[in-house]
Amino acid sequence: MNQQNNRKIVFIDIDGTLLMENGIIPESAIQACRQARKNGHLLYLCTGRSKAEIYDYIWDIGFDGLIGAAGGYVENGNEMLYHKKVTPEDARHLVDYFNANGVDFILESNTALHGSRNLQPHLERRIYGDLLNDPEAQERKRLSPHPYIATLTYGDEELYLDDVNKICFLESSLPFHQIQEELQDRFTAIQCSIPIFGEHSGELMMPGIHKASAIADVLNHLNIPREHSMAIGDGLNDMEMLEYVQVGVAMGNAREPLKFIADEITDNIEDDGLYNCFRKHGMI
């Protein structure tokens, strides 16, 4: 193939696109990514996750770079292009607001994920069930420990940090729209795409930071025309990304608003959606 004319740069979401809810990556997706790179295409992870959440088994597939924290952190190979952080003042305001209203949350930095005081039991209840009274829930935890739990650090400190990329919060008695309104002058709030956090959970990012702005910076850094770009995702934080690139692809399991704005829709993640997309576009 003519590498210069046909080479694509593809930005790939993780949760719901590359990684199934059970934490497993379909073998077809692994094969597709490795074969596409072998054929000369560039593949970048483009995720709401911070770097501390990119497990080794994800990196082991092989990627050319990372857009993390939904656009707040960018790596090209082993080179960091930039790292944008929440101001300490805004982080403090958020922590105080969530603690006062009983909202469990995660402050994400590149080195660690910092969980609020009651986060672990709340998350474990959502993942496994009633660990105190249900032997089946206890057995689920023993046989299938969720990898996300192991990435979290906890403490009784007030979590006033100065290296926060973004924040996730779990579903609570406080409605999503109320949190959105309270924090709208400091953060952009979108609903979260991680099922274990609950239907009304959310992500908070700095205003003006999203996947598309980071993709534009990567393309500029590499001097690659936007016409050679493709992106594939499933969540609401993928909307700007799919609208910006030349070909925006929604997974079959994507949220409906994303399907509406996508250029095309591939199959579900369980039905080889990523592999079939790459094959359709002649990458493998």
C-alpha positions in Angstrom: 0.0 0.0 0.0 1.1 3.6 -0.5 2.0 4.4 3.1 2.0 8.2 2.7 -1.4 8.5 0.9 -3.3 5.8 2.8 -1.8 6.0 6.3 -4.4 6.9 8.9 -4.1 8.2 12.5 -6.8 6.7 14.7 -7.9 7.9 18.1 -9.5 5.1 20.2 -11.6 5.4 23.3 -11.0 2.8 26.0 -14.2 2.0 28.0 -16.9 0.6 25.9 -14.8 0.8 22.8 -11.6 -1.2 23.4 -12.4 -2.5 26.9 -15.6 -4.4 27.8 -17.4 -3.7 31.1 -15.8 -6.8 32.6 -12.3 -5.4 31.9 -11.6 -7.7 29.1 -10.3 -6.6 25.6 -11.8 -8.7 22.8 -9.1 -10.7 21.1 -10.3 -9.3 17.7 -9.6 -5.8 18.9 -6.1 -6.7 20.0 -5.4 -8.3 16.6 -6.9 -5.3 14.7 -4.7 -2.8 16.6 -1.5 -4.8 16.1 -2.2 -5.5 12.4 -3.1 -1.8 11.7 0.2 -0.6 13.2 2.1 -3.2 11.3 0.4 -1.9 8.2 1.7 1.6 8.9 -1.2 3.3 10.7 -0.8 5.4 13.9 -3.0 4.5 16.9 -3.5 6.7 19.9 -5.5 5.9 23.0 -8.0 8.8 23.5 -9.7 8.4 26.9 -11.3 10.0 29.8 -9.0 7.9 32.0 -5.9 9.4 33.6 -2.5 7.8 33.0 -2.7 5.9 36.3 -5.7 4.0 34.9 -4.0 2.7 31.7 -3.1 -0.8 32.9 -0.1 -2.6 31.4 -2.3 -5.1 29.6 -3.8 -2.2 27.6 -0.3 -0.7 26.8 0.9 -4.1 25.8 -1.4 -4.1 22.7 0.9 -1.4 21.3 0.0 2.3 20.8 1.8 5.4 19.4 0.6 7.8 22.1 -2.0 8.8 24.6 -4.6 11.5 25.1 -5.7 11.1 28.7 -8.0 12.9 31.1 -10.4 13.6 28.3 -7.8 15.9 26.6 -6.0 17.3 29.7 -2.9 15.1 29.2 -1.1 14.3 25.9 1.9 11.9 25.2 3.5 11.2 21.8 5.5 8.0 22.2 7.4 8.6 25.4 7.3 12.4 25.1 4.8 14.4 27.1 3.4 17.3 25.0 1.4 18.8 27.9 -0.4 18.3 31.2 -3.2 20.7 32.1 -4.3 20.6 35.7 -7.3 21.8 37.8 -6.4 24.9 39.9 -5.9 24.1 43.6 -8.7 26.6 44.4 -11.2 24.8 42.2 -10.2 21.4 43.5 -10.7 22.6 47.1 -14.1 24.0 46.3 -15.2 20.7 44.7 -13.9 18.6 47.6 -15.8 20.7 50.1 -19.0 20.7 48.0 -19.0 16.9 47.5 -18.1 16.2 51.2 -20.9 18.5 52.4 -23.4 16.7 50.2 -22.3 13.1 50.6 -21.1 12.6 47.1 -18.4 10.0 46.6 -15.7 11.0 44.1 -12.3 10.2 42.6 -9.6 12.9 42.0 -7.5 11.7 39.1 -3.9 12.6 38.8 -1.2 11.0 36.6 0.4 9.2 39.5 -2.7 8.0 41.4 -6.4 8.0 41.7 -7.5 9.4 45.0 -10.8 8.2 46.4 -13.0 10.0 48.9 -13.5 8.6 52.4 -16.5 6.4 51.7 -15.7 5.6 48.1 -14.5 2.0 48.5 -17.5 0.5 50.2 -19.8 2.4 47.8 -18.0 1.1 44.8 -17.7 -2.5 46.1 -21.4 -2.5 46.8 -22.1 -1.5 43.2 -19.7 -4.1 41.8 -20.2 -7.1 44.0 -23.4 -6.5 46.1 -23.8 -6.7 49.8 -20.4 -7.9 51.0 -21.5 -7.9 54.7 -24.5 -10.2 54.4 -24.4 -11.9 51.0 -22.0 -14.9 50.6 -22.4 -14.8 46.9 -21.2 -11.2 46.8 -18.2 -12.2 48.9 -17.5 -15.0 46.4 -17.8 -12.7 43.4 -15.2 -10.4 45.0 -12.9 -13.4 45.7 -13.1 -14.9 42.3 -13.3 -11.8 40.1 -11.7 -8.8 41.9 -12.4 -5.7 39.8 -9.1 -4.1 38.5 -10.3 -0.6 39.1 -10.5 -1.1 42.9 -6.8 -1.9 43.0 -5.8 1.4 41.3 -7.4 3.6 44.0 -5.7 5.1 47.0 -7.7 6.2 50.0 -7.0 8.3 53.0 -8.7 10.4 55.7 -6.9 13.6 54.5 -9.0 16.3 53.0 -7.7 15.7 49.5 -6.7 19.2 48.8 -4.5 18.4 45.8 -2.6 20.4 43.3 -2.1 17.8 40.5 -5.7 16.9 39.6 -6.4 16.2 35.9 -10.1 15.7 36.2 -12.8 14.3 38.6 -15.3 11.5 38.5 -18.2 11.3 40.9 -20.6 8.4 41.7 -24.4 8.5 41.5 -25.8 9.9 44.7 -29.0 11.5 46.1 -27.8 14.8 44.6 -29.2 15.0 41.0 -26.6 15.3 38.2 -28.1 18.6 36.9 -27.8 20.2 40.4 -24.1 19.3 40.5 -23.7 20.6 37.0 -25.3 23.9 37.9 -23.3 24.3 41.1 -19.9 23.8 39.4 -20.6 25.2 35.9 -18.4 28.3 36.4 -15.4 26.0 37.3 -15.9 22.7 35.4 -17.6 21.2 32.4 -19.8 18.3 33.6 -20.8 15.4 31.5 -22.5 12.1 32.4 -20.0 9.3 33.0 -19.6 6.3 30.6 -18.5 3.8 33.3 -21.5 1.7 34.3 -20.3 0.8 37.8 -20.4 4.5 38.8 -24.2 4.6 38.3 -26.5 6.1 35.7 -26.4 9.6 37.1 -22.7 9.7 37.8 -20.5 12.2 36.0 -17.1 13.5 34.9 -15.8 17.0 35.6 -13.2 18.6 33.4 -11.7 22.1 33.0 -13.7 24.2 30.6 -12.4 24.1 27.0 -10.6 20.8 27.6 -11.9 17.9 25.5 -10.6 15.2 23.3 -11.0 17.2 20.1 -8.7 20.0 21.3 -6.0 17.5 22.1 -6.4 15.7 18.8 -5.9 19.0 17.0 -2.7 19.5 19.0 -1.4 16.0 18.2 -2.1 16.4 14.5 -0.4 19.8 14.5 2.6 18.4 16.4 2.9 15.5 13.9 2.1 17.7 10.9 -0.6 15.2 9.8 -3.7 16.6 7.9 -7.0 16.2 9.6 -8.2 14.4 6.4 -6.1 11.4 7.5 -7.8 11.2 11.0 -10.3 8.8 12.3 -11.8 8.3 15.8 -13.9 5.6 17.4 -15.8 5.8 20.7 -19.1 5.1 22.6 -19.6 7.8 25.2 -20.7 11.4 25.5 -17.1 12.6 26.1 -16.4 11.3 22.5 -18.8 13.8 20.8 -16.3 16.5 20.1 -13.8 14.0 19.0 -16.1 12.3 16.5 -17.2 15.6 15.1 -13.7 16.9 14.7 -11.9 14.1 12.8 -12.4 13.2 9.2 -14.3 9.9 10.0 -16.1 9.6 13.3 -17.2 6.1 14.2 -19.6 5.2 17.0 -19.7 1.7 18.5 -22.9 -0.2 18.2 -23.2 0.0 22.0 -22.7 3.8 22.0 -24.9 6.3 23.6 -27.7 7.4 21.2 -26.6 11.1 21.0 -23.2 9.9 19.8 -24.7 7.6 17.2 -26.7 10.6 15.9 -23.6 12.8 15.2 -21.3 9.9 14.1 -20.3 9.5 10.4 -20.9 5.8 10.7 -21.8 3.1 13.3 -19.9 -0.1 13.7 -20.9 -3.3 15.6 -21.1 -3.7 19.4 -17.8 -4.2 21.3 -18.8 -7.8 21.9 -19.4 -8.3 18.2 -15.9 -7.3 17.0 -16.9 -3.6 16.4 -13.4 -2.2 16.4 -12.0 -5.1 14.2 -14.9 -4.7 11.7 -14.4 -0.9 11.5 -10.7 -1.3 10.7 -11.4 -4.0 8.1 -14.1 -1.8 6.5 -11.6 1.0 6.1 -8.8 -1.2 4.6 -6.5 -0.8 7.6 -6.2 -4.6 8.1 
